[in-house]
Amino acid sequence: MNSADSVARKPMDLAQADVPRGEVHIVAERCKECSYCIVYCPEDVLVYTEETNAKGYHYPMIAEGKAEACVLCKFCDLICPELAIHTTDASDEAQGS
């Protein structure tokens, strides 16, 4: 057994790390069901709704139990070709900024 197997490497200040929390905002009528936001979300925050928008597309929504899971990576903001989704810093909204 080598030393890498016996000791798991963890940052010394892991308990002090401040993980950002984001708030996801979806403009359902802009969505064209490309699925980029769902596929590329690192925290699997989004799923499709059963409902459709006026264009007939299923749009994303927050997955059950994932309301607090967004880490504000902004991948969905950057990848959405229709600008149908964006994120904001939830800590700023809580402070009223």
Backbone as JSON, one array per atom type, in Angstrom:
{
  "sequence": "MNSADSVARKPMDLAQADVPRGEVHIVAERCKECSYCIVYCPEDVLVYTEETNAKGYHYPMIAEGKAEACVLCKFCDLICPELAIHTTDASDEAQGS",
  "N": [[0.85, -1.18, 0.0], [0.6, 2.19, -0.89], [1.5, 5.57, 0.13], [-0.47, 7.32, -0.76], [-2.8, 5.86, -0.76], [-3.33, 5.48, 1.93], [-3.74, 7.94, 3.16], [-6.07, 10.41, 2.83], [-6.1, 13.26, 0.85], [-6.86, 16.47, 1.83], [-7.83, 19.89, 1.7], [-6.42, 22.11, 4.11], [-8.01, 24.16, 5.12], [-10.65, 23.49, 4.63], [-13.05, 23.42, 6.1], [-13.48, 26.08, 6.5], [-14.09, 27.1, 4.07], [-15.99, 29.09, 1.87], [-18.7, 28.39, 0.17], [-20.18, 29.56, -2.71], [-23.63, 30.51, -3.19], [-26.16, 30.28, -5.46], [-29.02, 31.76, -7.12], [-31.37, 30.6, -9.32], [-32.85, 31.82, -12.25], [-35.45, 31.59, -14.52], [-36.63, 32.19, -17.76], [-39.28, 31.14, -19.05], [-40.68, 31.36, -21.49], [-38.75, 31.98, -23.38], [-37.25, 29.71, -23.73], [-36.03, 27.01, -25.74], [-35.74, 24.34, -25.41], [-33.13, 23.18, -25.62], [-31.49, 21.81, -23.91], [-28.94, 22.3, -22.89], [-28.45, 23.7, -20.45], [-29.35, 21.89, -18.55], [-27.82, 19.57, -19.0], [-25.15, 20.48, -18.65], [-24.99, 21.48, -16.06], [-23.14, 21.42, -13.15], [-24.07, 20.61, -10.69], [-26.44, 19.32, -11.06], [-28.9, 20.76, -10.9], [-31.11, 21.42, -12.44], [-34.11, 20.29, -14.14], [-36.41, 19.13, -16.69], [-39.68, 20.58, -17.07], [-43.04, 19.28, -16.99], [-44.87, 20.78, -18.27], [-45.38, 22.91, -21.16], [-44.06, 25.72, -22.98], [-45.36, 28.6, -24.79], [-44.39, 28.12, -27.31], [-44.3, 25.44, -27.46], [-42.27, 24.02, -26.23], [-40.61, 22.14, -23.66], [-39.54, 23.52, -20.68], [-36.8, 24.33, -18.43], [-36.72, 23.65, -14.87], [-36.2, 24.04, -11.34], [-34.83, 21.2, -9.85], [-36.39, 18.83, -7.68], [-35.64, 19.23, -4.3], [-33.26, 20.53, -4.83], [-33.06, 23.26, -4.58], [-31.27, 24.75, -3.06], [-28.84, 24.09, -4.12], [-27.4, 25.33, -6.19], [-24.27, 26.56, -7.2], [-23.43, 28.91, -8.23], [-21.91, 28.9, -10.6], [-22.43, 29.79, -13.1], [-22.56, 28.53, -15.57], [-24.94, 27.88, -16.92], [-25.91, 30.41, -17.57], [-23.99, 31.26, -19.42], [-24.09, 29.35, -21.47], [-26.66, 29.15, -22.55], [-28.36, 29.55, -25.51], [-30.56, 31.11, -26.01], [-30.8, 32.98, -24.04], [-32.4, 32.38, -21.85], [-32.11, 31.78, -19.22], [-30.68, 32.7, -16.13], [-28.41, 33.41, -13.43], [-28.2, 34.61, -10.08], [-26.44, 35.99, -7.29], [-27.22, 34.49, -4.37], [-26.62, 35.25, -1.78], [-26.3, 38.0, -1.97], [-28.91, 38.75, -2.58], [-30.21, 38.0, -0.25], [-29.18, 39.83, 1.52], [-30.23, 42.09, 0.56], [-29.02, 43.59, -1.41]],
  "CA": [[0.0, 0.0, 0.0], [1.41, 3.4, -0.94], [1.04, 6.62, 1.04], [-1.68, 7.95, -1.3], [-3.94, 5.04, -0.37], [-3.58, 5.51, 3.37], [-4.09, 9.28, 3.62], [-6.85, 11.2, 1.87], [-5.65, 14.64, 0.85], [-7.91, 17.47, 1.96], [-7.3, 21.21, 2.03], [-6.42, 22.34, 5.55], [-9.05, 25.11, 5.5], [-11.89, 23.06, 3.99], [-14.19, 23.8, 6.94], [-13.65, 27.53, 6.43], [-14.4, 27.48, 2.69], [-17.3, 29.69, 1.67], [-19.22, 27.97, -1.13], [-21.21, 30.5, -3.14], [-24.95, 29.95, -3.44], [-26.84, 31.05, -6.48], [-30.46, 31.7, -7.34], [-31.59, 30.4, -10.75], [-34.03, 32.51, -12.79], [-35.76, 31.01, -15.82], [-37.64, 32.86, -18.57], [-39.83, 29.96, -19.72], [-41.11, 31.63, -22.87], [-37.58, 32.06, -24.27], [-36.61, 28.4, -23.83], [-36.28, 26.18, -26.92], [-35.47, 22.95, -25.01], [-31.85, 22.7, -26.15], [-30.99, 20.95, -22.82], [-27.58, 22.64, -22.46], [-28.42, 24.07, -19.04], [-29.56, 20.68, -17.75], [-26.69, 18.66, -19.2], [-23.87, 21.03, -18.19], [-25.01, 21.93, -14.66], [-22.31, 20.51, -12.36], [-24.77, 20.17, -9.48], [-27.73, 18.73, -11.48], [-29.95, 21.58, -10.3], [-32.26, 21.61, -13.33], [-34.81, 19.22, -14.86], [-37.49, 19.68, -17.51], [-41.05, 20.56, -16.56], [-44.0, 18.55, -17.81], [-45.57, 21.81, -19.04], [-44.68, 23.49, -22.3], [-44.27, 27.15, -23.16], [-46.23, 28.93, -25.93], [-43.77, 27.57, -28.52], [-44.41, 23.98, -27.39], [-41.06, 23.43, -25.66], [-40.5, 21.94, -22.22], [-38.52, 24.42, -20.17], [-36.21, 23.81, -17.19], [-37.14, 24.11, -13.55], [-35.32, 23.55, -10.28], [-35.15, 19.83, -9.47], [-36.86, 18.67, -6.3], [-34.57, 19.13, -3.33], [-32.03, 21.17, -5.31], [-33.2, 24.72, -4.52], [-30.09, 25.33, -2.41], [-27.65, 23.43, -4.65], [-26.68, 26.13, -7.18], [-23.0, 27.09, -6.7], [-23.17, 30.16, -8.95], [-20.85, 28.71, -11.59], [-22.91, 30.56, -14.24], [-22.5, 27.78, -16.83], [-26.22, 28.0, -17.62], [-25.94, 31.77, -18.13], [-23.08, 31.36, -20.55], [-24.33, 28.38, -22.52], [-28.02, 29.24, -23.09], [-28.37, 30.34, -26.73], [-31.76, 31.96, -26.05], [-30.77, 33.85, -22.86], [-33.62, 32.03, -21.12], [-31.78, 31.43, -17.85], [-29.55, 33.42, -15.53], [-28.25, 33.19, -12.0], [-27.76, 35.74, -9.26], [-25.84, 35.59, -6.02], [-28.28, 34.4, -3.36], [-26.22, 35.98, -0.57], [-26.59, 39.41, -2.24], [-30.37, 38.92, -2.49], [-30.6, 37.88, 1.15], [-28.75, 41.06, 2.19], [-30.97, 43.21, -0.01], [-28.15, 44.36, -2.3]],
  "C": [[0.89, 1.24, 0.0], [0.79, 4.48, -0.05], [-0.23, 7.31, 0.55], [-2.92, 7.17, -0.91], [-4.3, 5.2, 1.1], [-4.05, 6.88, 3.88], [-4.86, 10.01, 2.52], [-6.39, 12.65, 1.98], [-6.84, 15.57, 0.88], [-7.27, 18.83, 2.24], [-7.41, 21.45, 3.54], [-7.56, 23.25, 5.98], [-10.4, 24.75, 4.88], [-13.12, 23.48, 4.79], [-14.47, 25.29, 6.87], [-14.05, 28.01, 5.04], [-15.83, 28.0, 2.59], [-17.77, 29.35, 0.26], [-20.31, 28.94, -1.54], [-22.54, 29.79, -3.39], [-25.68, 30.86, -4.4], [-28.34, 30.84, -6.49], [-30.66, 31.62, -8.85], [-32.9, 31.06, -11.16], [-34.24, 32.03, -14.22], [-36.85, 31.83, -16.5], [-38.2, 31.77, -19.49], [-40.17, 30.2, -21.18], [-39.95, 31.75, -23.86], [-36.98, 30.69, -24.58], [-37.03, 27.65, -25.1], [-35.83, 24.74, -26.68], [-34.18, 22.38, -25.6], [-31.17, 21.72, -25.19], [-29.58, 21.29, -22.34], [-27.51, 22.93, -20.96], [-28.55, 22.84, -18.13], [-28.34, 19.78, -17.82], [-25.41, 19.18, -18.56], [-23.87, 21.55, -16.76], [-24.2, 20.96, -13.8], [-23.0, 19.97, -11.11], [-26.13, 19.53, -9.79], [-28.92, 19.43, -10.84], [-31.23, 21.59, -11.14], [-32.8, 20.31, -13.93], [-35.87, 19.89, -15.74], [-38.83, 19.61, -16.79], [-41.89, 19.66, -17.47], [-44.76, 19.53, -18.72], [-44.73, 22.27, -20.22], [-44.96, 24.99, -22.35], [-45.14, 27.37, -24.41], [-45.69, 28.36, -27.25], [-43.84, 26.04, -28.56], [-43.2, 23.28, -26.83], [-41.2, 23.24, -24.16], [-39.35, 22.81, -21.75], [-37.98, 23.89, -18.85], [-36.87, 24.39, -15.94], [-36.14, 23.55, -12.55], [-35.77, 22.14, -9.9], [-35.55, 19.78, -7.99], [-35.67, 18.46, -5.36], [-33.28, 19.82, -3.72], [-32.08, 22.7, -5.25], [-31.97, 25.41, -3.93], [-28.78, 24.85, -3.03], [-26.84, 24.26, -5.65], [-25.43, 26.75, -6.55], [-22.53, 28.31, -7.48], [-22.01, 30.04, -9.94], [-21.15, 29.5, -12.87], [-22.77, 29.85, -15.58], [-23.8, 27.96, -17.6], [-26.36, 29.39, -18.25], [-25.17, 31.85, -19.44], [-23.49, 30.48, -21.74], [-25.7, 28.49, -23.17], [-28.05, 30.12, -24.34], [-29.54, 31.32, -26.82], [-31.82, 32.96, -24.88], [-32.01, 33.64, -22.0], [-33.35, 31.73, -19.65], [-30.63, 32.3, -17.38], [-29.53, 33.15, -14.04], [-27.82, 34.49, -11.33], [-27.21, 35.19, -7.96], [-26.91, 35.63, -4.94], [-27.9, 35.14, -2.08], [-26.46, 37.46, -0.74], [-28.08, 39.67, -2.1], [-30.84, 38.85, -1.05], [-30.25, 39.14, 1.93], [-29.48, 42.26, 1.67], [-30.15, 44.1, -0.9], [-28.68, 44.37, -3.7]]
}
